[in-house]
Every structure is written in C-alpha cells, then in structure tokens.
Amino acid sequence: MRQRRGCLEGLLQMFLLTAAFDWLEKRFGFGRRTSCTGCGCGIILLIIFLILLCNIVGGTDWFRLKALLP
C-alpha cells in the first residue's frame, strides 16, 4: 500500500505550486499583455496547473499531520 502525503506536506506543495504558477503567468502567460502568445501559453500553464493541483489534492491524506505526529 502506497503511503500518502500528510496534510502539512500537501499544503506546502500547494503553496509552492501557486507561487511557481504566479511567476510563470507573469513571465509567459496571461499577465503578459504585449503579445498574443501570452494567451496560448496561459491556457497551457492553466491546464498543467490544474493537473498538478488535482494530483496534490488527490494524493494527500488531509487527516494526517505527518510533521507533528510520528
């Protein structure tokens, strides 16, 4: 049986994913208003973000505090 991540680890991963997504959006995505490629890259980044977010949410045991309890 595969061990699932704990609650704190899942929250940390979601924070890091959101920070990376925000930075990428400003550099390549919808935040870049000067070109039409921002729209295309923005859609691709959004799809990748949603896939990774679903992976984090689905792979986390939200009732286990891994860092606090042995």
DRENTORKOL-3810 file (N, C-alpha, C; in nm, 4 decimals):
REM DRENTORKOL-3810
@n.u->0.0832; n.v->-0.1174; n.w->0.0000; ca.u->0.0000; ca.v->0.0000; ca.w->0.0000; c.u->0.0881; c.v->0.1243; c.w->0.0000
@n.u->0.0582; n.v->0.2167; n.w->-0.0859; ca.u->0.1380; ca.v->0.3369; ca.w->-0.1011; c.u->0.1040; c.v->0.4381; c.w->0.0079
@n.u->0.2075; n.v->0.4943; n.w->0.0704; ca.u->0.1858; ca.v->0.5968; ca.w->0.1723; c.u->0.1507; c.v->0.7293; c.w->0.1053
@n.u->0.0460; n.v->0.7937; n.w->0.1574; ca.u->0.0065; ca.v->0.9242; ca.w->0.1040; c.u->0.0707; c.v->1.0336; c.w->0.1881
@n.u->0.0885; n.v->1.1502; n.w->0.1245; ca.u->0.1492; ca.v->1.2638; ca.w->0.1935; c.u->0.0597; c.v->1.3111; c.w->0.3071
@n.u->0.1207; n.v->1.3764; n.w->0.4049; ca.u->0.0459; ca.v->1.4327; ca.w->0.5157; c.u->-0.0096; c.v->1.5699; c.w->0.4811
@n.u->-0.0892; n.v->1.6234; n.w->0.5699; ca.u->-0.1590; ca.v->1.7498; ca.w->0.5496; c.u->-0.0621; c.v->1.8662; c.w->0.5296
@n.u->0.0380; n.v->1.8764; n.w->0.6154; ca.u->0.1307; ca.v->1.9890; ca.w->0.6060; c.u->0.2145; c.v->1.9837; c.w->0.4784
@n.u->0.2529; n.v->1.8646; n.w->0.4387; ca.u->0.3295; ca.v->1.8499; ca.w->0.3151; c.u->0.2446; c.v->1.8870; c.w->0.1937
@n.u->0.1176; n.v->1.8501; n.w->0.1964; ca.u->0.0270; ca.v->1.8864; ca.w->0.0874; c.u->0.0061; c.v->2.0369; c.w->0.0786
@n.u->-0.0098; n.v->2.1026; n.w->0.1944; ca.u->-0.0251; ca.v->2.2478; ca.w->0.1951; c.u->0.1000; c.v->2.3179; c.w->0.1444
@n.u->0.2175; n.v->2.2683; n.w->0.1821; ca.u->0.3426; ca.v->2.3260; ca.w->0.1337; c.u->0.3550; c.v->2.3099; c.w->-0.0170
@n.u->0.3205; n.v->2.1937; n.w->-0.0680; ca.u->0.3279; ca.v->2.1718; ca.w->-0.2123; c.u->0.2298; c.v->2.2612; c.w->-0.2877
@n.u->0.1096; n.v->2.2812; n.w->-0.2321; ca.u->0.0138; ca.v->2.3704; ca.w->-0.2981; c.u->0.0636; c.v->2.5145; c.w->-0.2963
@n.u->0.1269; n.v->2.5579; n.w->-0.1875; ca.u->0.1838; ca.v->2.6920; ca.w->-0.1806; c.u->0.2933; c.v->2.7106; c.w->-0.2850
@n.u->0.3838; n.v->2.6134; n.w->-0.2950; ca.u->0.4926; ca.v->2.6219; ca.w->-0.3923; c.u->0.4400; c.v->2.6183; c.w->-0.5357
@n.u->0.3390; n.v->2.5365; n.w->-0.5605; ca.u->0.2796; ca.v->2.5299; ca.w->-0.6937; c.u->0.2145; c.v->2.6628; c.w->-0.7310
@n.u->0.1448; n.v->2.7244; n.w->-0.6363; ca.u->0.0801; ca.v->2.8525; ca.w->-0.6619; c.u->0.1830; c.v->2.9621; c.w->-0.6870
@n.u->0.2913; n.v->2.9631; n.w->-0.6095; ca.u->0.3960; ca.v->3.0634; ca.w->-0.6287; c.u->0.4619; c.v->3.0468; c.w->-0.7660
@n.u->0.4899; n.v->2.9231; n.w->-0.8044; ca.u->0.5504; ca.v->2.8977; ca.w->-0.9354; c.u->0.4547; c.v->2.9365; c.w->-1.0481
@n.u->0.3263; n.v->2.9055; n.w->-1.0310; ca.u->0.2274; ca.v->2.9391; ca.w->-1.1324; c.u->0.2156; c.v->3.0905; c.w->-1.1494
@n.u->0.2138; n.v->3.1646; n.w->-1.0379; ca.u->0.2069; ca.v->3.3105; ca.w->-1.0458; c.u->0.3268; c.v->3.3685; c.w->-1.1192
@n.u->0.4455; n.v->3.3179; n.w->-1.0879; ca.u->0.5667; ca.v->3.3671; ca.w->-1.1545; c.u->0.5634; c.v->3.3364; c.w->-1.3041
@n.u->0.5236; n.v->3.2134; n.w->-1.3391; ca.u->0.5164; ca.v->3.1765; ca.w->-1.4804; c.u->0.4105; c.v->3.2567; c.w->-1.5551
@n.u->0.2988; n.v->3.2858; n.w->-1.4895; ca.u->0.1936; ca.v->3.3652; ca.w->-1.5533; c.u->0.2422; c.v->3.5067; c.w->-1.5838
@n.u->0.3192; n.v->3.5649; n.w->-1.4931; ca.u->0.3723; ca.v->3.6992; ca.w->-1.5174; c.u->0.4756; c.v->3.6990; c.w->-1.6284
@n.u->0.5546; n.v->3.5925; n.w->-1.6373; ca.u->0.6611; ca.v->3.5855; ca.w->-1.7378; c.u->0.6116; c.v->3.5419; c.w->-1.8757
@n.u->0.5208; n.v->3.4438; n.w->-1.8802; ca.u->0.4851; ca.v->3.3828; ca.w->-2.0077; c.u->0.3358; c.v->3.3787; c.w->-2.0366
@n.u->0.2515; n.v->3.3941; n.w->-1.9366; ca.u->0.1091; ca.v->3.3671; ca.w->-1.9533; c.u->0.0229; c.v->3.4897; c.w->-1.9718
@n.u->-0.0949; n.v->3.4859; n.w->-1.9079; ca.u->-0.1945; ca.v->3.5902; ca.w->-1.9225; c.u->-0.1461; c.v->3.7249; c.w->-1.8707
@n.u->-0.0528; n.v->3.7272; n.w->-1.7767; ca.u->-0.0014; ca.v->3.8523; ca.w->-1.7223; c.u->0.0807; c.v->3.9312; c.w->-1.8221
@n.u->0.1190; n.v->3.8684; n.w->-1.9297; ca.u->0.1987; ca.v->3.9349; ca.w->-2.0333; c.u->0.1028; c.v->3.9855; c.w->-2.1399
@n.u->0.0730; n.v->4.1138; n.w->-2.1375; ca.u->-0.0307; ca.v->4.1708; ca.w->-2.2240; c.u->0.0199; c.v->4.2186; c.w->-2.3590
@n.u->0.1480; n.v->4.2045; n.w->-2.3862; ca.u->0.2035; ca.v->4.2636; ca.w->-2.5064; c.u->0.1910; c.v->4.1768; c.w->-2.6305
@n.u->0.1593; n.v->4.0486; n.w->-2.6144; ca.u->0.1548; ca.v->3.9630; ca.w->-2.7328; c.u->0.0411; c.v->3.8627; c.w->-2.7236
@n.u->0.0076; n.v->3.8047; n.w->-2.8366; ca.u->-0.0969; ca.v->3.7021; ca.w->-2.8412; c.u->-0.0465; c.v->3.5683; c.w->-2.7894
@n.u->0.0847; n.v->3.5488; n.w->-2.7814; ca.u->0.1362; ca.v->3.4212; ca.w->-2.7319; c.u->0.1103; c.v->3.4041; c.w->-2.5842
@n.u->0.0876; n.v->3.5128; n.w->-2.5123; ca.u->0.0545; ca.v->3.5031; ca.w->-2.3707; c.u->-0.0743; c.v->3.4271; c.w->-2.3482
@n.u->-0.1701; n.v->3.4424; n.w->-2.4383; ca.u->-0.2970; ca.v->3.3719; ca.w->-2.4251; c.u->-0.2771; c.v->3.2216; c.w->-2.4451
@n.u->-0.2011; n.v->3.1836; n.w->-2.5450; ca.u->-0.1754; ca.v->3.0421; ca.w->-2.5706; c.u->-0.0959; c.v->2.9776; c.w->-2.4590
@n.u->0.0091; n.v->3.0442; n.w->-2.4155; ca.u->0.0890; ca.v->2.9906; ca.w->-2.3049; c.u->0.0090; c.v->2.9909; c.w->-2.1756
@n.u->-0.0776; n.v->3.0904; n.w->-2.1587; ca.u->-0.1603; ca.v->3.0965; ca.w->-2.0389; c.u->-0.2535; c.v->2.9774; c.w->-2.0284
@n.u->-0.3132; n.v->2.9378; n.w->-2.1401; ca.u->-0.4020; ca.v->2.8207; ca.w->-2.1404; c.u->-0.3238; c.v->2.6942; c.w->-2.1085
@n.u->-0.2065; n.v->2.6796; n.w->-2.1670; ca.u->-0.1238; ca.v->2.5616; ca.w->-2.1419; c.u->-0.0817; c.v->2.5569; c.w->-1.9951
@n.u->-0.0391; n.v->2.6710; n.w->-1.9402; ca.u->0.0004; ca.v->2.6764; ca.w->-1.7997; c.u->-0.1165; c.v->2.6457; c.w->-1.7072
@n.u->-0.2352; n.v->2.6944; n.w->-1.7417; ca.u->-0.3536; ca.v->2.6685; ca.w->-1.6599; c.u->-0.3877; c.v->2.5198; c.w->-1.6579
@n.u->-0.3790; n.v->2.4538; n.w->-1.7712; ca.u->-0.4083; ca.v->2.3107; ca.w->-1.7781; c.u->-0.3066; c.v->2.2314; c.w->-1.6966
@n.u->-0.1787; n.v->2.2652; n.w->-1.7083; ca.u->-0.0750; ca.v->2.1968; ca.w->-1.6310; c.u->-0.0951; c.v->2.2211; c.w->-1.4814
@n.u->-0.1292; n.v->2.3459; n.w->-1.4445; ca.u->-0.1544; ca.v->2.3791; ca.w->-1.3046; c.u->-0.2695; c.v->2.2959; c.w->-1.2485
@n.u->-0.3783; n.v->2.2830; n.w->-1.3229; ca.u->-0.4938; ca.v->2.2070; ca.w->-1.2753; c.u->-0.4616; c.v->2.0582; c.w->-1.2601
@n.u->-0.3840; n.v->2.0038; n.w->-1.3520; ca.u->-0.3446; ca.v->1.8629; ca.w->-1.3424; c.u->-0.2590; c.v->1.8400; c.w->-1.2183
@n.u->-0.1604; n.v->1.9273; n.w->-1.1948; ca.u->-0.0747; ca.v->1.9123; ca.w->-1.0779; c.u->-0.1519; c.v->1.9353; c.w->-0.9483
@n.u->-0.2456; n.v->2.0306; n.w->-0.9486; ca.u->-0.3261; ca.v->2.0567; ca.w->-0.8297; c.u->-0.4131; c.v->1.9362; c.w->-0.7956
@n.u->-0.4745; n.v->1.8748; n.w->-0.8946; ca.u->-0.5560; ca.v->1.7549; ca.w->-0.8704; c.u->-0.4696; c.v->1.6407; c.w->-0.8168
@n.u->-0.3457; n.v->1.6294; n.w->-0.8665; ca.u->-0.2541; ca.v->1.5268; ca.w->-0.8183; c.u->-0.2195; c.v->1.5506; c.w->-0.6716
@n.u->-0.1954; n.v->1.6751; n.w->-0.6334; ca.u->-0.1624; ca.v->1.7062; ca.w->-0.4941; c.u->-0.2823; c.v->1.6818; c.w->-0.4038
@n.u->-0.3994; n.v->1.7304; n.w->-0.4434; ca.u->-0.5194; ca.v->1.7152; ca.w->-0.3606; c.u->-0.5578; c.v->1.5680; c.w->-0.3470
@n.u->-0.5493; n.v->1.4933; n.w->-0.4546; ca.u->-0.5864; ca.v->1.3519; ca.w->-0.4509; c.u->-0.4850; c.v->1.2638; c.w->-0.3814
@n.u->-0.3598; n.v->1.3049; n.w->-0.3752; ca.u->-0.2556; ca.v->1.2225; ca.w->-0.3154; c.u->-0.2211; c.v->1.2596; c.w->-0.1729
@n.u->-0.3014; n.v->1.3452; n.w->-0.1110; ca.u->-0.2727; ca.v->1.3910; ca.w->0.0247; c.u->-0.3759; c.v->1.3355; c.w->0.1218
@n.u->-0.3278; n.v->1.2841; n.w->0.2324; ca.u->-0.4161; ca.v->1.2406; ca.w->0.3407; c.u->-0.4380; c.v->1.3625; c.w->0.4306
@n.u->-0.5495; n.v->1.4283; n.w->0.4157; ca.u->-0.5748; ca.v->1.5560; ca.w->0.4826; c.u->-0.5997; c.v->1.5403; c.w->0.6318
@n.u->-0.6110; n.v->1.4178; n.w->0.6815; ca.u->-0.6374; ca.v->1.3954; ca.w->0.8226; c.u->-0.5141; c.v->1.3489; c.w->0.8986
@n.u->-0.3995; n.v->1.3486; n.w->0.8326; ca.u->-0.2764; ca.v->1.3051; ca.w->0.8980; c.u->-0.1783; c.v->1.4204; c.w->0.9026
@n.u->-0.1323; n.v->1.4540; n.w->1.0208; ca.u->-0.0323; ca.v->1.5583; ca.w->1.0378; c.u->0.1052; c.v->1.4905; c.w->1.0447
@n.u->0.1679; n.v->1.4751; n.w->0.9306; ca.u->0.2905; ca.v->1.3974; ca.w->0.9214; c.u->0.4055; c.v->1.4615; c.w->0.9979
@n.u->0.4176; n.v->1.5923; n.w->0.9939; ca.u->0.5299; ca.v->1.6587; ca.w->1.0586; c.u->0.5168; c.v->1.6602; c.w->1.2109
@n.u->0.3957; n.v->1.6554; n.w->1.2637; ca.u->0.3754; ca.v->1.6671; ca.w->1.4073; c.u->0.3653; c.v->1.5327; c.w->1.4788
@n.u->0.3097; n.v->1.4332; n.w->1.4115; ca.u->0.2899; ca.v->1.3034; ca.w->1.4743; c.u->0.3778; c.v->1.1977; c.w->1.4102
@n.u->0.4337; n.v->1.1057; n.w->1.4903; ca.u->0.5204; ca.v->1.0014; ca.w->1.4317; c.u->0.4441; c.v->0.9000; c.w->1.3526
END
